C-alpha cells in the first residue's frame, strides 16, 4: 500500500470541479439544480449513506489511501459516477464537504477524537488522538453537524449543532452534548461530544471543539497512523458498513451483522474467502478480486497483532516489492554501514513504507554525494 502522500498543497486543496461534482451527484442518484438549503443537505446526507459504504478494504491491498480530493473522487465516484467503492472518514467526509461547498453551503471541518469504548464515566487519563473529522454546515440559517464517515454509529441525518436533544438517527439514538473542559493550568474551553445509545446504554462516540481551526494537512499524520500502524483497528480487521433509515449491515472482522427495525438482528461468522466476497457483493455492492478476498479473510482471522501485521505486509507486497528492491540497491551502493542498516530494516516485516521511502531518499542523496 502506498503511504506517500501528494504534495501538501494538494492535500489542503478541497475545491471540487464542476465535473467532479457531476460525478458525485451521479453516484448519489441526484440530478438537476440543487440549492444550498436544509432539504438539499439532508437529502445528500441520506443518499450518501444509502449509496456509499464505509469501508477500509484499501488497507489490505497495494492501493494508495490518499487525501488528495481528485484521488478520492476517482475511487469513490469513479470516472462516470458509478464506482462501487467507499472509504473511511478522511476520504468520505472530505468528499461530502467538498461537494456541499461546491453547491454553495458555508461549512467548516473539525478534527475529532474517537471515544467508542467510553461510557458515562470517561476513561482517564486516556485522551485519544484526533483520528476523525466531521463537518459543521450552515443551511437555512441553522448550523448542523454532518458526518458521513463514522463507523458503527454514524449520523444518518445531520443534527442541529445547538441542540442537546436526543435524535432517532437510523438504527441508533444520538445526542450532541456540551462538555466544559479545564486544562491543568486552569484554561477553560468547551468540547462537543457525540453520544449514542444502543441496547439501553449511552456511550461517547467522539468529541471535537467548535473553536479549533482545521487544515487537511493536519490529517496527513493521523491518516498514516490509521492505515499503517500495527495497533490500528483498520490494520487488523475488515470493516465495512452500509445503512438506511431502517437497516444496518456491518462486516467487522469475520462477523457479519444485519439489523432491521422489522426483522430484528441477524449475525453470523464469515466462513471462507468465497463467503466474504459474496457478502461484500450482495450487501455492500463491492466486488473484490479472489486474491483480495483471501488476504482480507486471512488478516481478519488472525488473533495475534504481530501475525496480522506480518500477513498484512504480504497483502501489500505488490507495491512493497519495488520499494524494497530500490532501497536494497541504494544501500548496496552505499555499502558498509548503509548496507548493514538496510539488512536490519529489510528483515523486519513491520517496516513502515513511509519510513522506508524517507530512508531511501536519504540514502540516495548520500550515495549521490560520494
C-alpha positions in Angstrom: 0.0 0.0 0.0 1.4 3.4 -0.9 1.9 5.7 2.1 3.5 8.5 0.2 1.0 11.5 0.2 0.6 14.0 -2.6 2.2 17.4 -2.1 0.7 19.1 0.9 -0.8 21.9 -1.2 -2.8 19.2 -2.9 -3.9 17.7 0.4 -5.0 21.1 1.5 -7.0 21.8 -1.7 -10.7 21.0 -1.2 -12.0 22.8 -4.2 -14.2 20.5 -6.3 -14.5 21.0 -10.0 -17.9 21.0 -11.8 -17.0 17.7 -13.4 -16.2 16.1 -10.0 -19.5 17.4 -8.6 -21.4 15.9 -11.5 -19.8 12.5 -10.8 -20.6 12.8 -7.1 -24.2 13.6 -7.8 -24.5 10.7 -10.2 -23.0 8.4 -7.5 -25.8 9.6 -5.2 -28.5 9.3 -7.9 -29.2 13.0 -7.8 -29.6 15.4 -10.8 -30.8 18.9 -11.6 -30.1 22.1 -9.8 -29.7 21.7 -6.1 -30.0 24.9 -4.0 -28.0 25.1 -0.7 -31.0 24.5 1.6 -31.7 22.3 4.5 -33.7 19.9 2.3 -30.7 19.5 -0.1 -28.3 18.9 2.8 -30.5 16.3 4.4 -31.2 14.6 1.0 -27.5 14.4 0.1 -26.5 13.2 3.6 -29.1 10.3 3.5 -28.3 9.4 -0.1 -24.6 9.2 0.8 -25.3 6.6 3.4 -27.6 4.6 1.2 -25.2 4.6 -1.8 -21.6 4.8 -0.5 -20.3 2.2 2.0 -17.9 2.9 4.9 -15.0 0.5 4.3 -11.3 0.0 4.8 -10.6 -2.6 2.2 -7.8 -0.5 0.6 -5.7 -1.1 3.7 -5.5 -4.8 2.7 -4.2 -4.1 -0.8 -1.5 -2.1 -2.6 -3.9 0.8 -3.2 -3.0 4.3 -2.1 -5.2 5.9 0.6 -4.8 9.5 -0.5 -6.2 12.7 1.0 -5.9 14.3 -2.5 -9.5 15.2 -3.5 -9.3 14.1 -7.1 -8.0 10.7 -6.0 -10.9 10.4 -3.5 -13.4 11.3 -6.3 -11.8 8.7 -8.6 -12.0 6.0 -6.0 -15.5 6.6 -4.5 -17.3 8.0 -7.6 -15.4 6.5 -10.5 -14.9 8.1 -13.8 -18.6 8.1 -14.6 -20.1 8.3 -11.1 -20.7 4.5 -10.9 -18.0 3.3 -8.6 -18.9 0.6 -6.1 -16.3 1.7 -3.6 -16.4 3.7 -0.4 -13.8 4.7 2.2 -13.3 5.8 5.7 -13.7 9.2 7.5 -10.9 11.2 5.9 -12.0 10.2 2.4 -15.8 10.3 2.8 -16.1 13.5 4.9 -13.7 15.4 2.6 -15.7 14.2 -0.4 -19.0 15.2 1.1 -17.7 18.6 2.5 -16.2 19.5 -0.9 -19.4 18.7 -2.7 -21.5 20.7 -0.3 -19.2 23.7 -0.6 -19.4 23.4 -4.4 -23.2 23.5 -4.1 -22.9 26.8 -2.1 -23.1 25.7 1.5 -20.9 27.5 4.1 -19.1 25.0 6.3 -16.1 24.1 8.5 -14.4 20.8 9.1 -13.4 19.8 12.6 -10.9 17.2 13.9 -12.4 14.8 16.4 -11.2 12.4 19.0 -12.9 8.9 19.0 -14.1 7.5 22.3 -16.0 4.4 21.3 -15.2 2.4 24.4 -16.2 5.2 26.9 -19.4 5.1 28.8 -20.9 7.7 31.2 -17.7 7.7 33.1 -14.9 8.5 30.6 -11.6 6.6 30.8 -8.9 8.7 32.3 -6.2 9.8 31.8 -6.6 8.4 28.3 -7.1 11.1 25.6 -7.4 9.6 22.2 -5.6 11.3 19.2 -7.6 13.3 16.6 -8.2 10.5 14.1 -11.6 11.6 12.8 -13.1 14.6 11.0 -16.7 15.9 10.8 -18.3 18.9 9.2 -20.4 21.8 10.5 -22.6 23.1 7.7 -24.9 26.1 7.6 -28.3 25.6 6.0 -31.3 27.9 6.2 -29.6 29.9 9.0 -29.0 26.9 11.2 -25.7 25.0 11.9 -25.8 21.2 11.5 -23.3 18.5 12.4 -22.8 16.3 9.4 -20.8 13.1 9.4 -20.9 10.5 6.6 -17.7 8.7 7.7 -18.1 7.5 11.2 -18.3 3.7 11.5 -20.9 1.9 13.7 -22.7 5.0 14.9 -22.6 7.4 12.0 -25.2 10.1 11.6 -27.8 9.0 9.0 -29.1 12.6 9.0 -27.4 15.9 10.1 -28.3 17.1 13.7 -28.7 20.6 14.9 -25.4 21.8 16.5 -27.0 24.0 19.1 -29.4 21.3 20.4 -28.8 18.7 23.1 -32.0 16.9 22.2 -31.9 13.1 21.7 -32.4 12.2 18.0 -33.5 9.0 16.4 -30.8 8.5 13.8 -31.2 5.5 11.7 -30.7 2.4 13.8 -29.5 4.3 16.9 -30.3 7.2 19.1 -27.8 10.0 19.3 -27.2 13.2 21.3 -24.8 16.1 21.0 -23.7 17.3 24.5 -21.7 20.3 25.6 -18.8 19.3 27.8 -16.9 22.1 29.7 -13.2 21.3 29.9 -10.3 22.6 32.0 -6.6 22.2 31.4 -4.1 21.6 34.3 -3.2 25.3 34.3 -6.8 26.4 34.5 -7.6 27.3 30.9 -11.2 26.7 30.1 -12.8 25.6 26.8 -15.8 23.6 25.7 -16.0 20.4 23.8 -18.9 18.9 21.9 -19.4 15.2 22.4 -21.5 13.0 20.2 -23.1 10.2 22.3 -25.0 7.2 21.0 -27.4 4.8 22.7 -27.7 1.2 21.8 -29.2 -1.6 23.9 -30.0 0.9 26.6 -26.5 2.2 27.3 -25.1 5.6 26.4 -21.6 5.8 25.1 -19.4 8.6 23.7 -18.8 8.4 20.0 -16.3 11.3 19.6 -15.5 14.8 20.8 -14.5 18.0 19.0 -14.0 21.7 19.7 -16.0 24.2 17.7 -13.4 26.9 18.2 -10.4 24.9 16.9 -9.2 25.7 13.4 -8.8 23.0 10.8 -6.5 22.1 7.9 -6.4 18.9 5.9 -2.7 19.0 6.2 -3.1 18.1 9.9 -4.8 14.9 8.8 -1.8 13.5 7.0 -0.1 12.1 10.1 -3.3 10.7 11.6 -4.3 9.1 8.3 -0.9 7.3 8.1 -1.5 6.1 11.7 -4.9 4.8 10.9 -3.9 2.9 7.8 -0.3 1.9 8.5 0.2 1.3 12.3 0.0 -2.3 13.7 -2.2 -1.2 16.6 -4.8 0.5 14.3 -8.1 -1.4 14.1 -8.1 -0.7 10.4 -4.9 -2.8 10.0 -6.3 -5.7 12.0 -9.8 -6.4 10.6 -12.0 -5.7 7.7 -14.6 -3.0 8.5 -17.5 -2.5 6.0 -20.8 -0.8 6.7 -24.0 0.2 4.8 -27.2 1.6 6.2 -30.6 3.1 5.5 -33.1 4.6 8.0 -34.4 1.1 8.8 -31.5 -1.2 8.3 -27.8 -1.5 9.1 -25.3 -4.0 7.6 -21.9 -4.5 9.2 -18.9 -6.6 8.4 -16.4 -6.3 11.3 -13.6 -8.8 11.1 -15.2 -12.1 10.2 -18.6 -11.3 11.8 -21.5 -10.1 9.7 -24.4 -8.4 11.3 -27.7 -7.2 9.8 -30.0 -5.1 12.0 -33.6 -4.3 10.9 -36.4 -2.4 12.5 -38.7 -5.0 11.1 -36.9 -8.4 11.5 -34.5 -7.6 14.3 -30.9 -8.7 14.4 -29.1 -11.5 12.5 -25.4 -12.3 13.0 -23.1 -15.0 11.8 -19.4 -15.7 11.2 -17.9 -15.5 7.7 -16.8 -19.0 6.8 -14.3 -18.5 3.9 -12.8 -16.0 1.4 -15.5 -17.0 -1.1 -18.2 -16.3 1.5 -16.6 -13.0 2.3 -16.6 -12.0 -1.4 -20.2 -13.0 -1.7 -21.3 -10.9 1.3 -19.3 -7.8 0.1 -21.1 -8.0 -3.3 -24.5 -9.0 -2.0 -24.9 -6.4 0.8 -22.4 -3.6 0.0 -22.2 -3.7 -3.7 -18.4 -4.1 -3.5 -16.6 -6.5 -5.9 -13.2 -7.7 -4.9 -10.7 -10.0 -6.6 -10.2 -13.6 -5.4 -6.8 -12.7 -4.0 -8.1 -9.6 -2.1 -10.8 -11.8 -0.5 -8.1 -14.3 0.6 -5.9 -11.5 2.0 -8.8 -9.8 3.9 -10.0 -13.1 5.3 -6.5 -14.2 6.4 -5.6 -11.0 8.2 -9.1 -10.7 9.9 -8.9 -14.4 11.0 -5.7 -14.0 12.9 -5.7 -13.2 16.7 -2.1 -12.1 17.2 -1.4 -8.5 16.2 2.2 -9.3 15.1 0.9 -12.1 13.0 -1.8 -9.8 11.5 0.9 -7.2 10.6 3.2 -9.8 9.0 0.3 -11.2 6.9 -0.8 -7.6 6.0 2.7 -6.9 4.7 2.2 -9.9 2.3 -1.1 -8.5 1.1 0.6 -5.2 0.4 3.5 -6.8 -1.4 2.7 -5.8 -5.0 3.7 -2.2 -4.1 6.1 -3.1 -1.4 8.5 -5.2 -3.5 9.7 -2.4 -5.8 10.4 -0.2 -2.7 12.4 -3.0 -1.0 14.4 -3.6 -4.2 15.1 0.2 -4.6 16.2 0.6 -1.0 18.4 -2.5 -1.3 20.0 -1.2 -4.4 20.7 2.2 -2.9 22.0 0.7 0.3 24.2 -1.6 -1.8 25.8 1.4 -3.5 26.4 2.9 -0.1 28.0 -0.3 1.2 29.4 -0.7 4.7 27.1 0.9 7.4 24.4 1.7 4.9 24.2 -1.9 3.7 24.0 -3.1 7.3 21.2 -0.6 8.1 19.2 -1.9 5.1 19.7 -5.5 6.1 18.5 -4.8 9.6 15.4 -3.0 8.3 14.6 -5.4 5.5 14.5 -8.3 7.9 11.5 -6.8 9.8 8.1 -7.3 8.2 6.8 -4.4 10.3 8.8 -1.9 8.3 6.5 1.1 7.6 6.7 2.0 3.9 6.6 5.7 4.8 9.8 5.3 6.8 11.3 3.2 4.1 10.6 5.8 1.4 12.1 8.5 3.5 15.2 6.4 4.2 15.5 5.6 0.6 15.6 9.3 -0.3 18.2 10.0 2.4 20.4 7.1 1.3 20.1 8.1 -2.4 21.2 11.6 -1.6 24.1 10.3 0.5 25.2 8.0 -2.3 24.9 10.7 -4.9 27.3 13.0 -3.0 30.1 10.3 -2.7 
